[in-house]
């Protein structure tokens, strides 16, 4: 493919729409699709555009389902213009919430937080919820849902500024900066004197080990992400957890939000209600310019984003 | 305590019974209670008798609930005679099945197999079930339930004789001798060409790693035991599994059968029905003599038992 293709306007065929990209979501899980191995979603192909969640404007329509001026949300390619047969596109209403919110708190990241806690964490009022990647797009929603449910919420993040943000803006009860903490297991014990009932894991690795050391009987570990391991080139090793799982009747479950697709509608409705009631807030980092997409993606792994990372085209 | 105490007859008080020990169950999980640490059950105390599942005869009764000549099953002490207030004792019927069966296939080991598969494994017809510790008391029941449910069943054990037994006596489809197999992950792949849907783990460690390498999307790992790790003095390490859990939406859940106490009655009823219909068979290793209890327990860790290990007093 010539690099010029990404800017090219095509003509929509019968039943198709021509889309102009407005907002592009860049997400850690895309890293997995850059490996040529089996996963819940097929790997990216060389010399084909990357795809991710995108909000686009319909600028020409030969489809009965969409009209010019509609905004849609879908898994689309990193192109300025593209045609689509409309399959998998959802219309979004820019009057209810800013368009970019549909890539974050009302999009897959918000839905991931909501359904991970509901389907796997089964969080109950009064429990202690520990969240890693706490200042990220998923983590901030997880923590806020924990507070809405009446739980003690402790977040783990990598700078003092992020810790300040999760406590002040997102109302977490406690925060732990893992980069300046020597003994994470002890720090979790101190922040969670009643132990950890639900650990929502976005990072894996040694922070998971620290959570496991403090997990309560019948605790639940929601394995949502393992960003600390994604760029490892050797097979990562660590302490074995099976004895703890057995002794304490602990559940660990990995998931991708697509596992619960039939509940997306309910999730978005609940999240939108909380947003309108001001029970939920969000942060986004918006980078401008189509050519900035790759760098914005790379910056995720250095933690340069606050909240959801989005590129405005 | 003087060592003579274990042979001493006491007099039952009002509401109590005097019990004579007939059959003593020795089980790998007792090893955990010999460590002074938190678990689902309190550790044994120094200078106090060990306790385990025991079938005893009521030889004197001052209780309205039991009469002389009744047989009971309960968590009792390693003593020849002991009194009990009857709490936690279940009467057993020696005419329906041999008394020792109530310590095995109709006792906690059979119930563990049944409820682990039902509540965590959620095994479905046509799936592939992999079982480690396959020739043990729990493993043989797990495998047979797999066949009753119409699954492909593959067992892992440590001698060629055990492999022969699980295939010939317990109708497993395939067996893998982990002691003579160099690449367990490859051996599991060969025995399970459609991958592993449910792995019932009695051993933990490297065999769990081999199962994880072959787990299917939405696979379930029932963490029932980790006998390969119980005698480790250093903290065992191994490959991290969180990336696999996420990529394949896999569940791992530890349990102890006591988590599901309200379903014991149903479990025993189903197991007894299968036993009477000849769909279920069992093996036990019966050692004779009260003084042999400790050695029988130690022998478990060298795999000297076939099926349930029981001491007849």
Interface residues (C-beta under 8 A of the other chain):
Chain A: X32 X38 X39 X40 X201 X204 X205 X208 X217 X218 X223 X224 X225 X226 X229 X230 X235 X236 X237 X238 X239 X240 X242 X243 X244 X245 X246 X247 X248 X249 X250 X251 X252 X253 X254 X255 X256 X259
Chain B: X32 X38 X39 X40 X201 X204 X205 X208 X217 X218 X223 X224 X225 X226 X229 X230 X235 X236 X237 X238 X239 X240 X242 X243 X244 X245 X246 X247 X248 X249 X250 X251 X252 X253 X254 X255 X256 X259
